[in-house]
Each structure stands twice: as C-alpha cells, then as structure tokens.
C-alpha cells in the first residue's frame, strides 16, 4: 500500500532537502534543513497539487525506506541523503 505523507503530518520532505528551483516566495529555492515557507503548521504543503509547486517536490515519492516509522527517522534519512548527494 502506498504511503500518504499528508496523513502522517510529518513535513520532513519540506524541511530536510535543499530545493534549487524557485518556489513562490523563495525565488532562490531553499537550503537544506530550512522549512519551506509553504509548510503549514499541520505539516501539510499549502501549494500541494498546484502548478507552482516545484517539480522536485512532485518527484519526491514517499516510501517506507524514506519515511520510516516517525518524523525523526524521516528527517534523519532525508538529511543523510542530502549530504550524500551534495
């Protein structure tokens, strides 16, 4: 069964990775470890499904390996991936 990140209220994928393409309100993207300005308090994306959402975000597909059992795991996993791919 596919993972539905919006149901987990995690937000790790909106915090841990860097995004090099423009994001509305963040014209230079965002550095790793900095929450996207569109991450809401409930850890959902305010521009999910909208055309201005960066392609990077749409291409990041949740998985058991990435998300693990909790938000701490997901933040750590994504942060390690970010460091490995710099």
Secondary structure, 3 states (H helix, E strand, C coil): CCCCHHHHCCCHHHCCCCECCCECCECCCECCCCCCCCECCCCCECCCCCCCCCHHHHHCCCCHHHHCCCHHHHHHHHHHHHHHCC
